Amino acid sequence: MKTLYTDFIYPTEVHDVVKLFYNDVVFVADCGEKSADITLTERAEGSVYTYTAQFCGKSDVKAVDVGRADDLQRIRLRKRFAKVATYNCMSAVTGKLMPWGSLTGIRPTKLADQLVDEGENWQQYFVKILGVSEQKTKLVADILSTQGELHSHRLGADLYVGIPFCVTRCSYCSFTGGEIARLKKYVEPYIDALCRDITATLQFAREHNILLRNVYFGGGTPTSLSASQLDKIMSCIDFAPTEYTVEAGRPDTVDKSKFDVFAAHGVNRISINPQTFNQSVLDAVGRKHTVQDIYDKYQLAQTYGFAVNMDLIAGLPTETYEMFCNSVNSAIALRPHNITVHTLALKHGSVLKEQNYASGYDVSQMVEYSHQLLYSAGYMPYYLYRQKYMASNLENVGFCLPDTQCLYNIGNMEELSDIIACGSGAISKKIMPDQKRIERAANAKDVITYIARNDEFLAKKFQLFA
Ligand code: SF4
C-alpha cells in the first residue's frame, strides 16, 4: 500500500492519475514533508506554466504556454499538464502504460472537440501529449465518424424516466434503488408520485416551449414493474417521441403482456441484456435467469419489431477469455441492432466491491476481441464513456449496425441534449453551450424521500429550465 501526500495543486486530477497505477493507494492530508511519496510543483513565468512531478526518485517535467486563453481555458490547460506530468512520472516508475494515457475524464470525444476548438490536431495531441494509445485514438475517431452530423448539432431535449427497482441484485451492481419485493409497500406510492412528476413536467415543457424529442425509461430495471403498472406510467406521456426506449434489462422480467403495453405506447427500442451467455457466470453473479431466457425473449421482441440493444460485460467473476469470446460470438450471431460492450466497473455499494474483487483474467484482451469481432460483423462504435474503477482502465462502447444509433445515448453522452428527468435518482441536465457549462438538478436517490418531497424536486427542476 502506498501513502501519498494530498496537498497538491489540483489534488483531484493528480489522485485520479495516481489511482490508474495503484488500486490500494491511500491519500493523507498531512504526512509531513519527509514522508511525501509524490510531489507535483507548479511554476509560472508569464503565460508559461511548468510542472515537475517527482515520485520514487523519478521525475517528469511538462510545460504549457497558456497564451491569451481566458480564465476557464487557462485552468483547463494547467490541470491537463499537471496530469500529463504526473502520468509520465508514474509510468516511468512503474514501467506501465495506460490505454487512455493521462486521460481520466469520462468523455474522450468531448476532449477531442475541445482540442479542435483550441486549434490542435486532436489525434496527434491524444497520442503525443496525452499518451493515449493509437488504438483508443482510432476508436474515438471511428465514433465521431459514426455519429457524423449528429455530433455537431444541439439535439433539443429528451425525457428520462427512472424506475429504481429490480427483481434481485447482481453482485456487480450498485444501483441506488432496491429489490422490488423488499420495497413492495412503496411501489404504488412511487408510481403515483412518478405519474405526478411526469404530468407536471410535460405541462411545464409545453408552457415553456421545450420540445421533447425522445423518451428513455432507465433503472434499475423498469420491467420489474407489472404490465399494468408500466401502462399507468406510460399513459402519462402525451406526446409521440421520435425514439422511445425501455431498458428491459433482465430477460426474466419481460413477457408478452409487457411487450403489448410497449407496442401500444409506441416504444420502439428496448434492451435485453445478457451480460454473458455462460450460465455458470450468470449464476455466479446472481442474475437469476437462464441463457435460454435471453434467446426466448429476444425472439419474442423481434415479433414486435423493436430495435434491440444487448449489453455484455468483460471481466465478470469466473468468466475466462474463452467464455467471454463465446458471449460475444453468441450476441453477434443474434444480430441485435446494438451491442454495448462494458468493462466491469465496481462502485461502492456492490457486493463485489466490498469483496475487493478483481478479475484474474486479461480484460483488455477480452475487450479487444469483442471490438475486432464487432467491426468485422459490420457493427460500428457510436458512443463511448468511461467510469471510475473500470477494470484495466478501459471503457464502455456502444456498437450499432448502420443507421441504428440510439439518439438518446448520443445526446446524453455527448452532452448535446438537455435531459428533463423524472423519478428517484434521476438527474435533469441543462446544457449551456455558450457558457460551456452544464447545470443539474437531482431528484432524491431514495424512493421514500422522493415520494415525500416530490413538489420540492419538481420546483428545483422547473427552476433549472425556466
Ligand atoms: S439486473 Fe441490472 S439493475 Fe438489476 S441488479 Fe442486475 S445490474 Fe442492477
Boltz pocket constraint, residues with backbone or C-beta under 6 A from the ligand:
constraints:
  - pocket:
      binder: B
      contacts: [[A, 165], [A, 166], [A, 167], [A, 168], [A, 169], [A, 170], [A, 173], [A, 174], [A, 175], [A, 219], [A, 220], [A, 221], [A, 249], [A, 250]]
      max_distance: 6.0
